[in-house]
Amino acid sequence: MSIDWNKIPLPSFVLDENLLINNLKLLQYFQAAAGVEIICALKGFSFYHVFPLLKQYLKGATASSLHEAMLVYHEMHCKAHTYCPVYVPHEFEKIQDISSHIVFNSVSEYKRFYTQLRDDIDYGLRVNPLYSEVGTDLYNPASVNSRLGIQRKDLPDTLPDKISGLHFHVMCENNAFTLENVLEHFKKEFHDLILQAKWINMGGGHLITHKDYHVEYGIKVLQAFKQEYPHLEKIILEPGSAIGWQTGYLVSTILDIVHNGEIPTAMLDVSFTCHMPDCLEMPYQPKILNTNSDGKYIYKMGGMSCLAGDVMGNWHFDQSLEIGDKIIFDDMIHYTMVKTTTFNGINLPNIGKWSNNKFELLKSFNYDDYKRKL
């Protein structure tokens, strides 16, 4: 049954649990067929209310901060695979307490924490294969000047003591063919060290649940890598987008329509800069339900913040819009949701899920949430 939008309080992020389960089933199949472990990257999907559901299909989660690691530990009830671009010294022991794997971003940082390393944790190094097919510089970590990951020239011929794994992350919503190309460069740069490693973490950006992703080819790519390095005990993928991909919405309403310029602007009770910052960062224009590229009524969508650039467009509709109409942004559960802010004192949208043909309100926000951040 489709969502009854009239039962959704405005504005709200709404996760469709059935769509999530469909993604999880595909990811479960992929990891079993490829012989890898898929874990959830909280930076892309941190909807912790459904972590128990994720745990039924996936192998855990990855964190990039103490707070993310704590969320994994307390809500998924397992230890995190943790990589931080830099570790805060007074947080490191707490991170170790709740992590099964810890990855260092530099050799100098590894050396700085060496005396604190434990025997019950797997440690790794993030490396930079100097190759990526990410088109937006903001999201590309593989340049020669990147602060993320270690280049081969800066590593010794032998993996440092207590380091058992290598980690790379140079993909962003990419396909199986990109993974194949990345692995060729990874092998070219780090073949000798791969032979010494016990596990490889291939990071995120594997958009396995996208309709155009070639699932069987991705499985073959990973199987071929495993055959080339049969000594590896574990291969890990940590997508975020793929888990929440096309699983939910941001439901808003029109508060006003401004007729300045050639194209009118529908003023919403949500904000691009506050509630959909990924749209402005990438940038990309999100899909709105019930739009039609051939529609003769064209509107921009305006956010409710004071930022002049809190506006996007153009969207085409078959009918003219009116104050009070609902505007439903599609695919708003991964990344976008985790980046929300209260800039301008604008309230955050409700958070809820549609399950068993009904809406469940999981969280709402108020003035106290805004004040506590200041």
Secondary structure, DSSP 4 states (H G I P E B T S, - for coil): ----GGGS-SSEEEEEHHHHHHHHHHHHHHHHHHT-EE-EETTT---GGGHHHHHTTS--EEESSHHHHHHIIIII-S-EEEE-SS--GGGHHHHHHTEEEEEESSHHHHHHHGGG--TTSEEEEEB--S------GGG---STT-SSSB-GGGS-SSPPTTEEEEE----SSB-HHHHHHHHHHHHHHHHHHHTT-SEEE--S-B-TTSTT--HHHHHHHHHHHHHHSTT-SEEEE--SHHHHTT-EEEEEEEEEEE--SSS-EEEESS-HHHH-HHHHHTT----BTT--TT-SEEEEEE-SSS-TT-EEEEEEESS---TT-EEEEES-SSSTGGG---GGGPPPPEEEEEETTEEEEEE---HHHHHHT-
